[in-house]
């Protein structure tokens, strides 16, 4: 135990070291006499939140089979197993002898972990990271002297080294924990090598070097020696400890007799096994890059292990065409989200199931559909790599809206790679910035190494290209693999001219404009683009301050009505939006429809033009649309400090609770809630139409489940984030009054609500922009009727008059696409109004003579290292709650200023640098509504605390148990029948399999468990950590992807053979097709068929039927169910419950006819139509 520093604040259970075990019921008395070598004394945790068990040894390696552990590294020095009952974090501390030699090859082959023996190391991981959230407990013999914990992880653990520092002036020592990472630049203190490891990052012209193997060791074994457990009292205490862990399902109730046996082998025993192929050798066996990349996805995410890939596996896989090999790999690897232990057998089963080499290939329709999809110019399939501190994990290609760069180089789309830097387990990389824990230079060396050296996959070398602003926030960027005539420099040169920009951060942001997801509309002539004068007001100097200029028109221009109509037509909009968020060459921002703009003209202001570009393609990133306004924790904190009564917030929350509970049984209430709280994407309007068609009254399980997901999500959001919808409010894009009619304190707001009615807001109103931290961010204004502006809707129009523009007062906003909330609910009007706003002028940015790619790469790493926006916001929230002055507290004001600096970091290159005492609470206690599980909390009596406690956990934690099981009842609606529907049943069966597969892929990508959650966009529980993104952004992206998928399926699969020539005859055919889609989803016979087929063909199948398939044709189905009487079909046989059934031979005949024009449809497929680009229904 030499050199061990005691950790205070823990309740210790001691085992093994020095052959001593001490624990009793009067533990606190014995603790004072505890002697385990020259250690410091301990203090127990009064709340018994943690326990630490001393262990005899700690080993790392991987599982070769379900019960065979390959032990690759081991230590017996100062091993301690620590568990936190509150956070459920497991930490294993250990030391190693001071020698740095590799372990004896007779024991551990070529693996080494060079460690400084004077330091303490630890690896930590959350209980959720364990396979099945469980520790396997073994007792090798009947003596009870030895217990072994085996922990199999889903992802790599986090490794740390304890660093001791001495203050020269005071002669005192302190310790911090430094994070370890896999990098060539890392200190030799943390070198692990494995001669067969996969090196996706290589140095100096592809040369391989020994690298860390921390990321590959995902099985840990801790051995405890319990020689003195014969003492009855000590035995009781140990059982108490185990019982507490069993209560949390960390171990089984009877772990010793669970029947599990883990066999431990050394790497040297594998010398007779077949040689494991590394990454480069695998590529030689599978030269098709797409198939090889798919295999690497499953290896890097641990669905497959190279040791289990036999010669039989490679031989069978190579016999398959590339697309079928990809489908086979997906099939065998998506079984219950677990590792495939015998890939060769699983692949052989797939081949036999498909009768692949026997002439019956059921994948021809799938290949045909996939080829059709790949012709689209709107959607691209993007490769993605997730870089953690110790691993690189590849994701299957994801469908995304294209951007300017990928559209230009679409033939090389597969050479673009999205790269994102995340924590182990895909959580966000967070630099705490505290003195106790450090992320460390090693981690940032790792990031810089990947950025500068690139990533190797097969024969491709992906190199850093650029990043967009949104990617930077989530620590992501684009890489590109060069061809003979195209490389990263060529692409950057094509983007535009950036040489005039001397600020590194802005230079990078300008390039990032080209990577915004947009819809290409039309190529303009240079004569169609004119310059419009900026609206600037200069305020005279006063009180020693310099004169200031405010740009009222920052980021906004105008577009002619005829050109706006063209955009609406291209985007399949029934109404012409009033404003568009655009990209046009080197320009960005918003264009407002203005009648005085000459036909065919776009007028840009200087503030919109960021760089020079030859591109004249008009691209649309977003359009003006209506969404409901919401309260949030920051706004409530400010309004409360400004005098709004707590009862007002509680009333709004109670109205929410009442309405969402009532809507499950009341159709009129459900319709009202859905239409009044529009999500802006049309999902809620779509649900409202289903309710109004009578589906809720008929207890349709699909709409019932959607409403239940919405209800629970609303309650969860209200509790966790104080996100409460405000019916008398809207969330709209901000634009400028181009008529110069509005006075300085006036706004104009007209919108189309969920009932498709135009409404104009009049009178006092509250206007703000999130995030709001300063009391001056919230403005009280006067909404007026303005005939000159009546052509604008779904926007907030701000005046062009006054000393300072209103958007800049609202959290430093502008008009280049920022959205603002406007509320006219008098209960939320503050007593104290229009506090002097904060000065949001950004600090002077850093400049260089010439911006290089290396400068941009370093800035990317510096941004990750210094990002502290979330910490500042949380500190502000906590201090505002504890301070009697709320947001007026001087430290809150300072934090608001720092928050503004942190927001500007991406543009200025200057990080916000708060003093450490600003980011931590002096009392170390946090309000209960922040749910800081690892911190002491107190009961907040302010508005947020009351709102938090008024909703109990029981309201949403049992959500999945309340979902309706469609197989448990007869829900087939006999009104959904149409003549000729039998012609489409076989086609519908096949399409439903493809649709369900795609939907399950989407659910897996976002970590969503139920169809109701993904289709409603109301995610109750995320199955895996989010990758640096803010949850509301991920949820919004999931909603957009669902709407995009639904519309694409409607046009490409349901409606494609009818084109746009809709006649009475084609209308009948569409009804027949919709009826067939409904039939294969809802008919009990078809459900039984689907269940049997799912278990037989799909390893992923969990026995749950997906019900959303027919509702891609929602308008047609809703029209059919509004009929008063059930219809009948001539060729149907009516049996039980008077449900129709059809002869299988007839269905097969029609299937042949349907397949005959499949290839022709591929040739005629429209690659340019933009029907799938628009989300909004209203």
ABEGO torsion letter per residue (X at the ends): XBGBBBBBGBBBBBBGBGGBBBBBABAAAAAAABBBEBBBBBBBBAAGABBBBBBABBBBEBBABAABBBBABBBABGBBBBBBAAAGBBBBBBBBBABABBBBAAAAEABBBBBBAABBBBBBBBAAABBGGBBBBBBABAAGABBBBBBBBABBBBBBBBBBBBBAAAGBBBBBBBBBBBBAABBAABBBBBAABBBABBBGGGBBBBBBAAAABABBBBBBBBAAAABAAAAAAAAAAAAAAAAAGABBABAAAAGBBBBBBBAAAAAABBBBBBAAAAAAABABAAAAAAAAAAAAAGABBAAABBAAAAAAAAABBAAAAAAAAAAAAABGGBBBABAAAAAAAAAAAAGAAAGBBAAAAAAAAAAAAAABAABBBBBBBBBBAABBBBBBBBBBBBBAAAAAAAAAAAABBBBBBBBBGGBBBBBAGBAABBAEAAAAAAAAAAAAAEBBBEABBBBBABBBAAAAAAGBBBBBBBBAABBAAAAAAAAEBAAABABAAAAAAAAAAAABBBBBABBBBAAABBBBBBBBBBBBBBGGBBBBBBBAABGBBBBBAAAAAAAAAAAGBABBBABBBBBBEABBEBBBBBAABBBGBBBBBAAABABBBABABBBBABBBBBBBBBBBAAAAAAAAAAGBBAAAAAAAAAAAAAAAAAAAABAAAAAAAAAABBAGAGAAAAAAAAAAAGAAAAGBAAAAAAAAAAAAAAAAAAAAAGBBBBABBBBBBBBBBAAGABBAABBBBBBBBAAGBBBBBBEBBBBBBOBBABAAABBBBBBBBBAAAAABBGBBBBBABEABBAAAABGGBBAAGBBBBBBABAAABBABBGBBBBBABBBBBBBBABBBAAAAAAAAAAAAAABAAAAAAAAAAAAAAABAAEAABAAAAAAAAAAAAAAAAAAAGBBBBBBAAAABBAAGBBBAAAGBAABBBBBBABAAAAAAAABBAAAAAAAAAABBBAABEBABBAABBBBGAAAAAAAAAAAAAAAAAAAAAAAAAAGBABAAAAAAGBBABBABBBBGBBAAAAAAAAAAAAAAAAAAAAAAAAAAAAEABBBAAAAAAAAAAAAAAAAAAABAAAAAAAAAAAAAABAABAGBBBAAAAAAAAAAAAAAAABABBBBBAABBBBBGGBBBBBAAAAAAAAAAAAAAAAAAAAABBAABAAAABABAX
